[in-house]
Amino acid sequence: MTAYRYGLAGPAQVAGKTGREILQSIVDGDLPQAPISEALSFWLVEVGDGFAAFEGEPGRHLLNPMGTVHGGWALTLIDSVAGCAGHSLLPAGAGYTTVETKGNFARPITRETGRVRAEARAVAQGRQIISSEARILSADGKVLAHGTSTILVLSGAR
């Protein structure tokens, strides 16, 4: 497993960078992965225009009383990857916040599932609202969960 750094980038580190440039700096290791990535064992691994991908490692710390990974982990992963897909489209100086995230669970995620990949693509972009679709996939390409997320663009948030 790759050793990641976690934390928050300072204002000077992101000044003048577009959303995609910020996210690419995280992928490249020049900026730290978000603190939530450490707690929930998922990481941003790829970014493009209107696209983002995370990988996640289901572990014991994510299990619910039934012994499967808690659905909140999958929903947070959908929210995170979809938010980053939208973030990749933002100009320098803009930020965002989630308005709504919806998820559907197709198959149980267990510790035995192994590493998963979450991918999201922006499907609609307006001046203030961006909507993205996301999927969480097993190593063999089966859909484990899928959903949508809508973000609100915040001008001058940085």
N, C-alpha and C positions, 0 to 999 in steps of 0.2 A: 504494500500500500504506500502511496506517495505521502511524504511528510508535508503537511500544509502548515502555513502560518495563519493565525486567526486574529482578527481585530477590526478596527475601523480606520479607514483612510482619513487623513487630515485634509482640511480644505485646500491647502497648498498642493497636495498630491493629486487632486482631481480638478483643480482650476484649469479652465480652458479645454477640458476633455469632454468629448461627446459620451453619451451613454455606452455606446459600443466600445470606445477606447478605454473607458473605466473598466468595463467587464473583461475586455481582452487583457488588461493589466492584471486582473485577478487571476485569469487562466494562466498567464505567463509567470505568475508568482511575484510580480513587481509590487502588487498590492495584496493585502491579506484577504483570505476568505472571510466571509461574515461570521461573527461569533456564533450565530445559530447553527452554522454548518458543523461546528465542533460538537455542540450539544446533541444534534440530531444525526450526525454521521452521514451527511451528504454534501457534495461539493460541486461548484460550477466547473465544468471541464471543457466547454466549447461555446463559442458565440459567433453569430453572423448577423446580417441585417434582418431584424425581425425573427431571429432564431436564437435559442439557448438550449444547452444540454447540461444536465447534472448527472452524477453517479451517486448512488447511495448504498450503504452497507447496513442491511437489517441486523440488529444485534439484540442481545438479551435486554438491554436498557430500554428497548422500544416495545416490549411485549405487554399485552393486556392480560387480564386474568384468564382468558381462554388459551393463552400461549401463542397467539398470533400477533403480528405487528399491529399496533393500534392504528386505526383508520386515520387518526389525526396526523400521523406521520406522513401517510400518503397524501393527504389533503394539503399539508404544509409544503410538501415537495412539489405538488401541482401549483400551488400559489407562488412558490419561489421561482420555479423554472418559467412559468408563464409571465410573471412580473419581469423577469430578466429579459425575456423575448421582447416585451414592450419597451423596457429600459434601453435596449440596444438601438432603438429608433430615436431616442431623445437627443436634442442638441445640447451643446455645452451649456451649463448653468441651469438646466431643468432637472427636476426630480419627479417622483411619483408616489402614489399611495394606492393600495388596493381598495376598490369599491366593492367588489363581490368576487367570490370564488365558489365554484360548484364542482363536486366530484362524484364519480361513480366508481364503485369497486367491483371489478370483474372476477378476480381470483384472490384467494387469501395470500398474504405475504407472510412468510415465516422466516426464521433464521436460516432454514435450509434452502430458501429461495436463492440466497447468495446475492451478489452485487446486482443492483438494478440500474437502469438508465431511464432518465426522464427527459423528454424532448418537448419543446413547445415552439409554436410558430404564431406570430401575430397574424390575425385574419381580418382585422378592421382597424383603421387608424384615422381618427379625426384630430382636430386641434387640441381637444381636452381629454378625449377618451380613446384608449387602445384596448382591444379585446384579443385574447390569445387562446389557442387550444393546446392542451397538453396531454401527453400519454406517459405512463410509467410502464416500462417493458422489462421482462425477464431476460436473462442472458440468451435464451433461445428465441426471443422476439415475441413472446406471448404478451398480450395486453393485460396488465395486472390492475390498472386503474386508468381513468381518463377524466378530463374535465375542462372547464373553461375558467378564465379569470379576466376581469375588467379592471383596468387601472385608470386613475385620474392623473393627468399630467399637471405638475406644479411648476409654474414658471419661476425662475430665479430662486429655486429652493436651495441651491448650493451656495 
